[in-house]
Amino acid sequence: MIYFVGAGPGDVDLITVKGAKLLREADIIVYAGSLVNPALLEQAKPGAVIYNSASMTLEEVLAVLIEGSKQGKMVVRLHTGEPSLYGAIQEQLDALAKEGIPTEVVPGVSSAFAAAAAIKRELTLPEISQTVIFTRMAGRTPVPEKENLASLAAHRATMAIFLSISQIEAVVAALLAGGYAPQTPVAVVQKASWPDEKIVLGRLEDIAEKVREAGIAKTAMILVGDAVATGDYAASRLYHASFSHGYREAANCK
């Protein structure tokens, strides 16, 4: 069995209990060294063989995973954040499936949620936004034209933009072109949950300048939308006295 484990956004305490257990039991660990907090590797057992995939090709990674499996070793492939989001895991899973090697994916905490926690905001405020769009600007990995940032911006929902901070000016231009107002709140969180986390708050009209002044050029999440900063929202009906559900009868029904 090869386990693909989400390492979480950076804070070593934000790996799941299951993920940490597997990490401690693994004979072989292949971790995404460019983003995974190396402090997590302190949980590895003595004698575990550890590979940093930052300098490896896909073929080299697969060779380690396949050989480890053939030797009957327990293998953990440690990915940053939540593996299903920009984790580049599908080609690995498919290649292992062709070899008849069983796999399991263990979810992790996404940097989008760590960024929201850092600014203490709910991304789905009632009557403000009930939708969160996860997306990115095109880079070396293209983005389908139907998913270009300007077209997604037309919804004016909450947006979490990954892997795009180096193109902040282009991000702002696309969001404005798509329909967000210049005054729309924006939060940029660099290395969310790490000890050196950095937060920059602003609006679309000034966030690019603030990001440049803060010296942020990589490893940052961009959160956009009225939910990022507004104080004018409706309270949740879930806890309202007049709201009935399977665990509580509404006060006006008694």
ABEGO torsion letter per residue (X at the ends): XBBBBBAEAGBAAABBAAAAAAAAABABBBBBAAABBAAAAAABBBGBBBBBAAABBAAAAAAAAAAAAAAGBBBBBBBBEBAABGAGAAAAAAAAAAAGBBBBBBBBBBAAAAAAAAAGBBABBBGABABBBBBBBBBABBBBAAABAAAAAAAGBBBBBBGAAAAAAAAAAAAAAAGBBAABBBBBBBGBGBAABBBBBBBAAAAAAAAAAAGBABGBBBBBEAAAABABBBBBAAABAABBBAABBBAAAX
